[in-house]
Structures are given as structure tokens and as C-alpha cells.
Amino acid sequence: MIRTSGEEGCGQEPPAEELLSIGQVSDRTGVARSALHYYEEVGLIASLRTAGNQRRYPRHLLRRISLITVGRQLGIGLSEIKSALAPVPMHHLPSEEDWLRATAQWKLVLEARRRAIEELEDRLMGCIGCGCLSMQACTLLNPHDQLSQQGAGARRLDPAETAE
């Protein structure tokens, strides 16, 4: 008998040949077992349990885990990844429509990141090209001269650190 963890009412359990041990999943994806445990704990993936309480993962979760890995490599937080993958079921083979819904959400996350990077790049290139070396007028390090409200001199150094 296999029981589920996480999502309830998952329907029919996959055939035994479609279930992988945590070691097999770790070997196939390159993700540490401890990370797989954590992903399960936070609801990114779900396992089935054998009568001996051993985890078994449906083979189709390999793609989901790979996407989590790619997202992490891009610096995307697990909560954003979880949100993007929410339309993709964990306990049965996802349909093409499930993946298309997830793709639309994932695209929104990536577009927001792209805009933020482009804005930073524009500001940084302006700063490098400016050559002003001004902590007072710099739009990147001191937008709208906010530090001037604290008085003259360097305001980014902690006085306690310089006393050592």
C-alpha cells in the first residue's frame, strides 16, 4: 500500500515502475536528498509513501524538479517558483494545458526580473559613463540626494566600524 503526502484526493496511484526512490530522483536531477526533503516540506513537490514509510516520487516530477533547479540558478525565490508551478499537478501526469498555464505564470516572473535588470543596467551604465564620483548627486547610490538630509560627509560608513 502506498499513501500520499501533501495533496489529498490525488486519484489513482501510479504503477510501481513509474515511482522512483529519493536516491534515484537525486541521481537523475542532481538535487541533494536534503533539498528534495525541503522542497517537499514547502510544498514544491510531493511524494507517495510505501508501507515502510519510504518516499516514492512519480517519474513525472523529474521535470518539475528540473524547473525548480533552473529557477534557483536564475536567482528566483522558491515562493515565486511555487506560485509559477501551482497550475501543474504533482500527483498525476500533467497535461499540455497544465504546462501552458504554468508557462504563462513563469513568463510573468521572468519579464519582471528582466525589466528590473534592464533598469539597473541603464542606471549603472549612466553612473559609469558619468564619471562624477559624487555621492551627493549620484542617481544610483544616492537617488534624489537623500543622504544630504543626514548632513555633510560620508554617510555610508558605520562610525562603530571605523573606531576599531
Z-matrix of the N, CA and C atoms (Angstrom, degrees):
N
C 1 1.457
C 2 1.531 1 109.71
N 3 1.312 2 115.23 1 137.58
C 4 1.467 3 120.85 2 177.60
C 5 1.510 4 107.79 3 -119.78
N 6 1.321 5 115.78 4 131.37
C 7 1.462 6 119.96 5 176.32
C 8 1.518 7 108.80 6 -113.41
N 9 1.326 8 115.45 7 157.63
C 10 1.464 9 120.17 8 -174.66
C 11 1.512 10 111.07 9 -95.16
N 12 1.326 11 114.54 10 156.43
C 13 1.463 12 120.83 11 169.10
C 14 1.509 13 106.52 12 -117.02
N 15 1.292 14 117.20 13 150.17
C 16 1.471 15 119.60 14 178.08
C 17 1.509 16 111.22 15 83.48
N 18 1.322 17 116.48 16 -120.54
C 19 1.458 18 124.93 17 -173.22
C 20 1.526 19 111.69 18 -59.16
N 21 1.318 20 116.80 19 133.04
C 22 1.458 21 121.27 20 178.48
C 23 1.507 22 110.08 21 -94.90
N 24 1.322 23 115.62 22 161.94
C 25 1.450 24 120.41 23 175.93
C 26 1.508 25 112.32 24 61.89
N 27 1.315 26 116.84 25 46.42
C 28 1.451 27 120.25 26 -173.55
C 29 1.521 28 112.67 27 -83.18
N 30 1.326 29 118.54 28 -3.70
C 31 1.453 30 119.84 29 178.17
C 32 1.509 31 111.23 30 88.31
N 33 1.318 32 115.80 31 -150.28
C 34 1.450 33 122.34 32 -175.43
C 35 1.520 34 110.94 33 -73.60
N 36 1.339 35 115.70 34 138.57
C 37 1.456 36 118.71 35 -179.63
C 38 1.527 37 110.43 36 -77.76
N 39 1.344 38 116.05 37 146.66
C 40 1.471 39 119.92 38 -178.69
C 41 1.527 40 110.97 39 -66.11
N 42 1.338 41 117.47 40 155.66
C 43 1.462 42 120.11 41 174.77
C 44 1.522 43 110.38 42 -61.02
N 45 1.316 44 117.63 43 152.85
C 46 1.467 45 122.58 44 -176.38
C 47 1.524 46 112.10 45 -55.43
N 48 1.330 47 118.38 46 -35.55
C 49 1.467 48 120.07 47 -178.91
C 50 1.528 49 112.33 48 -70.29
N 51 1.320 50 117.53 49 -12.90
C 52 1.461 51 121.79 50 177.57
C 53 1.529 52 111.92 51 -95.31
N 54 1.326 53 117.00 52 3.59
C 55 1.461 54 121.62 53 -179.85
C 56 1.522 55 109.84 54 -107.62
N 57 1.318 56 115.69 55 136.40
C 58 1.459 57 121.70 56 -178.29
C 59 1.521 58 109.98 57 -119.07
N 60 1.313 59 116.25 58 145.40
C 61 1.461 60 120.42 59 175.02
C 62 1.525 61 108.57 60 -73.44
N 63 1.314 62 116.05 61 166.36
C 64 1.459 63 120.03 62 179.05
C 65 1.530 64 110.87 63 -63.17
N 66 1.328 65 117.22 64 -34.92
C 67 1.460 66 120.90 65 176.77
C 68 1.519 67 111.80 66 -64.31
N 69 1.333 68 116.54 67 -42.22
C 70 1.459 69 119.99 68 178.50
C 71 1.528 70 111.17 69 -64.68
N 72 1.322 71 116.38 70 -41.76
C 73 1.474 72 119.82 71 179.00
C 74 1.525 73 110.08 72 -64.87
N 75 1.319 74 116.39 73 -42.29
C 76 1.465 75 120.44 74 178.67
C 77 1.520 76 110.46 75 -61.79
N 78 1.323 77 116.85 76 -44.38
C 79 1.469 78 120.28 77 179.18
C 80 1.524 79 111.61 78 -64.01
N 81 1.320 80 117.26 79 -42.06
C 82 1.466 81 121.15 80 -176.45
C 83 1.526 82 112.54 81 -71.19
N 84 1.337 83 117.49 82 -35.62
C 85 1.466 84 120.95 83 -174.41
C 86 1.521 85 113.90 84 -99.86
N 87 1.331 86 117.12 85 -18.39
C 88 1.462 87 120.36 86 -175.55
C 89 1.520 88 112.83 87 77.99
N 90 1.327 89 117.12 88 10.58
C 91 1.466 90 122.18 89 -179.88
C 92 1.534 91 108.35 90 -95.00
N 93 1.312 92 116.45 91 130.92
C 94 1.460 93 121.11 92 -178.97
C 95 1.528 94 111.02 93 -60.75
N 96 1.314 95 115.16 94 148.86
C 97 1.470 96 119.91 95 178.76
C 98 1.526 97 111.21 96 -57.49
N 99 1.316 98 115.82 97 -39.52
C 100 1.467 99 119.23 98 -179.69
C 101 1.529 100 110.74 99 -62.81
N 102 1.326 101 116.94 100 -37.16
C 103 1.465 102 120.41 101 177.61
C 104 1.528 103 110.04 102 -67.60
N 105 1.319 104 117.76 103 -39.88
C 106 1.475 105 120.72 104 177.02
C 107 1.519 106 110.53 105 -61.68
N 108 1.325 107 116.98 106 -41.64
C 109 1.467 108 120.66 107 175.87
C 110 1.532 109 109.85 108 -59.03
N 111 1.341 110 115.96 109 -45.54
C 112 1.463 111 120.07 110 -179.44
C 113 1.523 112 111.37 111 -65.05
N 114 1.326 113 117.73 112 -43.97
C 115 1.458 114 120.63 113 177.92
C 116 1.518 115 110.70 114 -57.76
N 117 1.310 116 116.03 115 -37.93
C 118 1.469 117 119.74 116 177.72
C 119 1.534 118 110.47 117 -68.91
N 120 1.310 119 116.25 118 -41.84
C 121 1.466 120 121.25 119 -179.84
C 122 1.528 121 111.78 120 -59.55
N 123 1.344 122 117.49 121 -39.08
C 124 1.462 123 120.92 122 -178.00
C 125 1.530 124 112.95 123 -90.93
N 126 1.328 125 117.42 124 1.66
C 127 1.461 126 120.72 125 173.63
C 128 1.519 127 115.85 126 87.38
N 129 1.328 128 117.74 127 16.41
C 130 1.463 129 120.46 128 176.89
C 131 1.531 130 111.48 129 -78.53
N 132 1.319 131 115.92 130 -32.77
C 133 1.461 132 121.76 131 177.43
C 134 1.521 133 107.98 132 -137.02
N 135 1.320 134 116.23 133 168.20
C 136 1.461 135 120.92 134 177.57
C 137 1.517 136 108.80 135 -141.60
N 138 1.305 137 115.18 136 148.86
C 139 1.459 138 120.19 137 179.15
C 140 1.517 139 109.49 138 -118.77
N 141 1.298 140 112.96 139 166.77
C 142 1.457 141 121.35 140 169.41
C 143 1.525 142 105.21 141 -103.69
N 144 1.320 143 117.79 142 158.32
C 145 1.464 144 120.86 143 179.87
C 146 1.527 145 109.56 144 -121.37
N 147 1.328 146 114.49 145 138.09
C 148 1.458 147 120.11 146 175.93
C 149 1.523 148 108.66 147 -78.69
N 150 1.325 149 115.97 148 174.47
C 151 1.465 150 120.49 149 176.69
C 152 1.530 151 110.33 150 -60.11
N 153 1.330 152 117.10 151 -28.95
C 154 1.465 153 121.80 152 177.49
C 155 1.519 154 112.68 153 -87.40
N 156 1.338 155 117.89 154 11.91
C 157 1.453 156 125.77 155 177.40
C 158 1.533 157 113.84 156 66.58
N 159 1.337 158 117.24 157 25.14
C 160 1.453 159 120.61 158 175.62
C 161 1.522 160 108.95 159 -87.52
N 162 1.334 161 115.37 160 141.34
C 163 1.459 162 120.45 161 178.77
C 164 1.528 163 110.35 162 -71.98
N 165 1.315 164 114.80 163 140.81
C 166 1.460 165 122.11 164 171.56
C 167 1.523 166 106.81 165 -135.34
N 168 1.329 167 115.42 166 131.28
C 169 1.458 168 121.51 167 -177.20
C 170 1.519 169 109.90 168 -110.28
N 171 1.328 170 117.33 169 132.23
C 172 1.465 171 119.17 170 173.48
C 173 1.529 172 109.46 171 -60.49
N 174 1.313 173 116.64 172 138.90
C 175 1.467 174 123.01 173 -177.35
C 176 1.530 175 112.07 174 -54.14
N 177 1.329 176 117.09 175 -34.36
C 178 1.468 177 119.53 176 -177.25
C 179 1.525 178 113.09 177 -65.71
N 180 1.338 179 118.16 178 -14.59
C 181 1.470 180 120.19 179 177.93
C 182 1.528 181 112.09 180 -72.44
N 183 1.324 182 117.36 181 -13.27
C 184 1.471 183 119.55 182 178.62
C 185 1.527 184 110.93 183 -58.00
N 186 1.323 185 116.86 184 -41.99
C 187 1.470 186 120.25 185 178.87
C 188 1.528 187 110.14 186 -64.41
N 189 1.306 188 116.92 187 -43.90
C 190 1.469 189 121.18 188 179.79
C 191 1.532 190 110.17 189 -60.38
N 192 1.324 191 116.74 190 -45.27
C 193 1.463 192 121.03 191 -179.45
C 194 1.530 193 109.96 192 -64.75
N 195 1.318 194 117.21 193 -38.70
C 196 1.464 195 120.54 194 177.60
C 197 1.526 196 111.11 195 -62.74
N 198 1.326 197 117.15 196 -39.89
C 199 1.465 198 120.33 197 178.02
C 200 1.526 199 111.44 198 -67.55
N 201 1.318 200 116.60 199 -35.90
C 202 1.464 201 120.15 200 175.59
C 203 1.530 202 109.08 201 -61.93
N 204 1.333 203 116.39 202 -43.52
C 205 1.461 204 121.17 203 179.71
C 206 1.532 205 111.18 204 -61.84
N 207 1.317 206 116.77 205 -45.22
C 208 1.468 207 120.60 206 178.55
C 209 1.526 208 109.99 207 -61.48
N 210 1.319 209 117.37 208 -44.80
C 211 1.459 210 120.93 209 178.86
C 212 1.512 211 112.02 210 -59.35
N 213 1.326 212 116.55 211 -43.00
C 214 1.467 213 120.52 212 179.15
C 215 1.533 214 110.26 213 -63.89
N 216 1.346 215 116.91 214 -40.05
C 217 1.463 216 120.29 215 179.12
C 218 1.520 217 111.21 216 -64.35
N 219 1.323 218 117.26 217 -27.30
C 220 1.464 219 121.76 218 177.80
C 221 1.530 220 111.96 219 -85.63
N 222 1.326 221 116.51 220 -0.86
C 223 1.458 222 120.58 221 178.67
C 224 1.515 223 113.77 222 83.01
N 225 1.318 224 117.13 223 17.62
C 226 1.464 225 120.64 224 179.79
C 227 1.519 226 108.16 225 -85.78
N 228 1.328 227 115.94 226 133.13
C 229 1.451 228 121.67 227 -178.21
C 230 1.523 229 112.50 228 -68.44
N 231 1.327 230 115.21 229 153.75
C 232 1.462 231 119.85 230 -178.62
C 233 1.525 232 112.72 231 -61.57
N 234 1.320 233 117.93 232 -32.29
C 235 1.469 234 119.21 233 179.40
C 236 1.525 235 110.71 234 -67.48
N 237 1.343 236 116.90 235 -37.82
C 238 1.468 237 120.20 236 176.87
C 239 1.536 238 110.46 237 -68.15
N 240 1.317 239 116.11 238 -40.03
C 241 1.463 240 120.46 239 178.36
C 242 1.527 241 109.68 240 -63.66
N 243 1.315 242 116.40 241 -43.90
C 244 1.468 243 120.70 242 179.60
C 245 1.524 244 110.90 243 -60.57
N 246 1.315 245 115.69 244 -42.77
C 247 1.465 246 120.33 245 178.69
C 248 1.526 247 111.06 246 -63.16
N 249 1.333 248 116.55 247 -43.63
C 250 1.459 249 120.38 248 -179.10
C 251 1.527 250 111.97 249 -66.09
N 252 1.341 251 116.69 250 -33.97
C 253 1.466 252 120.18 251 -178.19
C 254 1.528 253 113.16 252 -91.31
N 255 1.319 254 117.10 253 1.33
C 256 1.468 255 120.42 254 -177.90
C 257 1.534 256 113.71 255 -54.79
N 258 1.344 257 120.02 256 -37.99
C 259 1.465 258 119.34 257 -179.71
C 260 1.533 259 114.73 258 -71.42
N 261 1.320 260 117.05 259 -9.42
C 262 1.462 261 120.11 260 -176.39
C 263 1.530 262 109.41 261 -94.68
N 264 1.336 263 117.64 262 117.31
C 265 1.473 264 119.83 263 -178.75
C 266 1.526 265 111.36 264 -65.86
N 267 1.326 266 115.42 265 149.81
C 268 1.459 267 120.65 266 179.67
C 269 1.525 268 112.63 267 -99.12
N 270 1.326 269 117.48 268 -27.31
C 271 1.464 270 120.33 269 -170.65
C 272 1.517 271 114.48 270 -99.54
N 273 1.313 272 117.18 271 1.57
C 274 1.464 273 119.43 272 171.67
C 275 1.516 274 108.32 273 -149.37
N 276 1.302 275 115.64 274 161.72
C 277 1.449 276 121.59 275 -176.32
C 278 1.529 277 110.07 276 -59.28
N 279 1.336 278 117.71 277 120.90
C 280 1.464 279 120.45 278 -179.86
C 281 1.526 280 111.49 279 -65.86
N 282 1.308 281 114.88 280 146.06
C 283 1.464 282 120.76 281 176.74
C 284 1.527 283 109.54 282 -86.65
N 285 1.305 284 115.38 283 170.84
C 286 1.462 285 119.86 284 176.32
C 287 1.522 286 110.27 285 -61.90
N 288 1.335 287 116.74 286 -37.78
C 289 1.477 288 120.65 287 178.75
C 290 1.524 289 111.19 288 -63.90
N 291 1.345 290 117.16 289 -37.82
C 292 1.470 291 120.69 290 177.30
C 293 1.530 292 110.02 291 -60.08
N 294 1.337 293 115.98 292 -45.35
C 295 1.461 294 119.81 293 -178.72
C 296 1.521 295 111.40 294 -69.17
N 297 1.325 296 117.86 295 -34.16
C 298 1.471 297 120.71 296 178.12
C 299 1.527 298 110.83 297 -65.48
N 300 1.329 299 117.63 298 -40.02
C 301 1.473 300 120.79 299 176.97
C 302 1.527 301 110.34 300 -63.73
N 303 1.324 302 115.93 301 -42.38
C 304 1.468 303 119.59 302 178.99
C 305 1.519 304 110.54 303 -66.11
N 306 1.326 305 117.00 304 -38.29
C 307 1.460 306 121.60 305 179.36
C 308 1.527 307 110.45 306 -61.06
N 309 1.320 308 116.52 307 -41.61
C 310 1.473 309 120.17 308 179.47
C 311 1.529 310 110.47 309 -61.89
N 312 1.335 311 117.33 310 -43.59
C 313 1.469 312 121.52 311 178.87
C 314 1.529 313 110.13 312 -66.25
N 315 1.324 314 116.67 313 -44.56
C 316 1.463 315 122.05 314 -179.28
C 317 1.522 316 109.92 315 -60.55
N 318 1.335 317 116.63 316 -39.75
C 319 1.458 318 121.29 317 -179.90
C 320 1.530 319 110.88 318 -62.50
N 321 1.319 320 117.84 319 -38.81
C 322 1.462 321 121.06 320 177.60
C 323 1.527 322 110.92 321 -61.97
N 324 1.326 323 116.62 322 -43.02
C 325 1.467 324 121.16 323 178.79
C 326 1.519 325 110.32 324 -61.72
N 327 1.336 326 116.19 325 -46.29
C 328 1.466 327 120.10 326 -178.34
C 329 1.523 328 112.28 327 -67.36
N 330 1.334 329 117.39 328 -38.12
C 331 1.474 330 120.17 329 178.13
C 332 1.524 331 110.95 330 -63.72
N 333 1.318 332 117.79 331 -40.34
C 334 1.469 333 120.47 332 178.26
C 335 1.524 334 110.36 333 -64.03
N 336 1.319 335 116.91 334 -41.20
C 337 1.464 336 120.72 335 177.83
C 338 1.523 337 111.04 336 -64.87
N 339 1.326 338 116.33 337 -42.15
C 340 1.465 339 121.12 338 -179.97
C 341 1.531 340 110.33 339 -61.25
N 342 1.337 341 117.04 340 -44.41
C 343 1.473 342 120.41 341 178.88
C 344 1.523 343 110.97 342 -61.43
N 345 1.321 344 117.00 343 -42.37
C 346 1.464 345 120.56 344 -179.64
C 347 1.524 346 110.92 345 -64.66
N 348 1.320 347 117.08 346 -41.06
C 349 1.468 348 120.72 347 179.09
C 350 1.519 349 110.63 348 -66.74
N 351 1.327 350 117.56 349 -42.08
C 352 1.465 351 120.61 350 179.58
C 353 1.526 352 110.89 351 -63.96
N 354 1.315 353 117.14 352 -39.57
C 355 1.462 354 120.61 353 178.04
C 356 1.524 355 110.56 354 -64.34
N 357 1.317 356 116.73 355 -44.56
C 358 1.459 357 120.23 356 178.01
C 359 1.517 358 110.75 357 -62.47
N 360 1.336 359 116.59 358 -42.53
C 361 1.458 360 120.69 359 178.80
C 362 1.529 361 111.17 360 -60.24
N 363 1.330 362 117.18 361 -45.59
C 364 1.465 363 120.99 362 178.84
C 365 1.522 364 111.23 363 -60.12
N 366 1.317 365 116.25 364 -45.51
C 367 1.456 366 120.19 365 -179.22
C 368 1.521 367 111.08 366 -66.38
N 369 1.332 368 116.48 367 -41.29
C 370 1.453 369 120.77 368 -179.24
C 371 1.526 370 111.14 369 -67.25
N 372 1.327 371 117.86 370 -42.94
C 373 1.473 372 121.05 371 178.67
C 374 1.524 373 110.29 372 -63.17
N 375 1.322 374 116.57 373 -38.33
C 376 1.469 375 119.88 374 176.38
C 377 1.512 376 110.78 375 -63.77
N 378 1.319 377 116.10 376 -38.84
C 379 1.461 378 120.99 377 -179.42
C 380 1.522 379 110.70 378 -67.78
N 381 1.329 380 116.60 379 -45.01
C 382 1.465 381 119.89 380 -179.75
C 383 1.527 382 110.05 381 -65.26
N 384 1.326 383 116.86 382 -43.52
C 385 1.463 384 121.37 383 -178.99
C 386 1.513 385 113.26 384 -69.83
N 387 1.318 386 117.07 385 -23.64
C 388 1.465 387 121.64 386 -176.10
C 389 1.526 388 111.26 387 -68.39
N 390 1.312 389 116.71 388 -49.01
C 391 1.455 390 121.01 389 -180.00
C 392 1.514 391 114.43 390 72.17
N 393 1.330 392 118.29 391 12.86
C 394 1.463 393 120.69 392 -175.69
C 395 1.523 394 112.92 393 -72.31
N 396 1.316 395 116.59 394 -28.40
C 397 1.469 396 121.64 395 -176.82
C 398 1.528 397 111.68 396 53.37
N 399 1.299 398 116.49 397 30.67
C 400 1.455 399 121.25 398 -175.80
C 401 1.522 400 111.64 399 -100.58
N 402 1.296 401 116.02 400 119.40
C 403 1.462 402 119.78 401 173.70
C 404 1.527 403 110.27 402 -78.12
N 405 1.327 404 117.03 403 -10.73
C 406 1.450 405 119.84 404 -179.55
C 407 1.515 406 111.69 405 -88.04
N 408 1.316 407 117.39 406 -39.95
C 409 1.456 408 119.98 407 -173.07
C 410 1.525 409 113.29 408 -106.00
N 411 1.314 410 118.21 409 -4.90
C 412 1.463 411 121.97 410 -175.11
C 413 1.536 412 110.59 411 -63.57
N 414 1.332 413 115.73 412 122.81
C 415 1.471 414 119.51 413 -178.96
C 416 1.521 415 112.34 414 -79.18
N 417 1.332 416 118.05 415 -13.43
C 418 1.452 417 120.37 416 178.84
C 419 1.527 418 111.07 417 -90.30
N 420 1.330 419 116.86 418 -50.72
C 421 1.461 420 120.95 419 -176.35
C 422 1.523 421 113.84 420 -88.29
N 423 1.337 422 116.85 421 -23.78
C 424 1.459 423 120.18 422 -176.52
C 425 1.528 424 109.21 423 -143.91
N 426 1.338 425 117.35 424 66.07
C 427 1.467 426 119.14 425 -177.02
C 428 1.527 427 111.74 426 -58.45
N 429 1.321 428 114.78 427 135.08
C 430 1.469 429 122.89 428 177.99
C 431 1.525 430 111.97 429 57.24
N 432 1.333 431 116.84 430 26.26
C 433 1.465 432 122.93 431 177.36
C 434 1.531 433 111.74 432 51.32
N 435 1.306 434 116.33 433 44.77
C 436 1.469 435 121.62 434 -178.35
C 437 1.531 436 112.65 435 -62.67
N 438 1.322 437 116.97 436 -31.71
C 439 1.461 438 119.69 437 -177.43
C 440 1.529 439 112.61 438 -71.41
N 441 1.323 440 117.74 439 -16.93
C 442 1.464 441 119.59 440 -179.29
C 443 1.524 442 111.48 441 -64.27
N 444 1.321 443 116.85 442 -23.62
C 445 1.471 444 120.65 443 179.55
C 446 1.524 445 111.43 444 -66.69
N 447 1.330 446 117.34 445 -18.41
C 448 1.459 447 121.47 446 -179.14
C 449 1.530 448 112.57 447 -93.36
N 450 1.330 449 116.71 448 -0.87
C 451 1.460 450 120.43 449 178.34
C 452 1.511 451 112.21 450 106.84
N 453 1.341 452 114.99 451 -178.77
C 454 1.470 453 121.20 452 -177.27
C 455 1.523 454 110.66 453 -79.79
N 456 1.338 455 114.87 454 160.91
C 457 1.465 456 120.60 455 175.79
C 458 1.519 457 112.56 456 94.63
N 459 1.317 458 114.17 457 178.39
C 460 1.469 459 120.69 458 -178.54
C 461 1.526 460 110.02 459 -68.82
N 462 1.290 461 117.01 460 126.61
C 463 1.464 462 121.95 461 -177.45
C 464 1.520 463 112.86 462 -112.65
N 465 1.304 464 118.14 463 -2.35
C 466 1.443 465 120.64 464 -177.18
C 467 1.537 466 111.83 465 -95.31
N 468 1.298 467 119.03 466 -8.92
C 469 1.447 468 122.08 467 178.31
C 470 1.508 469 110.19 468 -91.49
N 471 1.323 470 116.53 469 139.03
C 472 1.449 471 121.66 470 176.97
C 473 1.532 472 107.87 471 -84.11
N 474 1.334 473 118.96 472 117.39
C 475 1.470 474 121.11 473 -178.20
C 476 1.520 475 112.94 474 -55.46
N 477 1.333 476 118.46 475 -31.36
C 478 1.469 477 121.36 476 -179.71
C 479 1.523 478 110.48 477 -66.64
N 480 1.329 479 117.91 478 -32.97
C 481 1.457 480 121.50 479 179.93
C 482 1.524 481 111.52 480 -71.70
N 483 1.333 482 118.05 481 -35.00
C 484 1.469 483 121.17 482 -176.59
C 485 1.517 484 112.02 483 -78.88
N 486 1.319 485 119.65 484 -13.77
C 487 1.463 486 123.14 485 -178.97
C 488 1.518 487 112.00 486 -77.98
N 489 1.338 488 117.93 487 -13.94
C 490 1.466 489 120.77 488 -176.83
C 491 1.492 490 113.28 489 -67.59
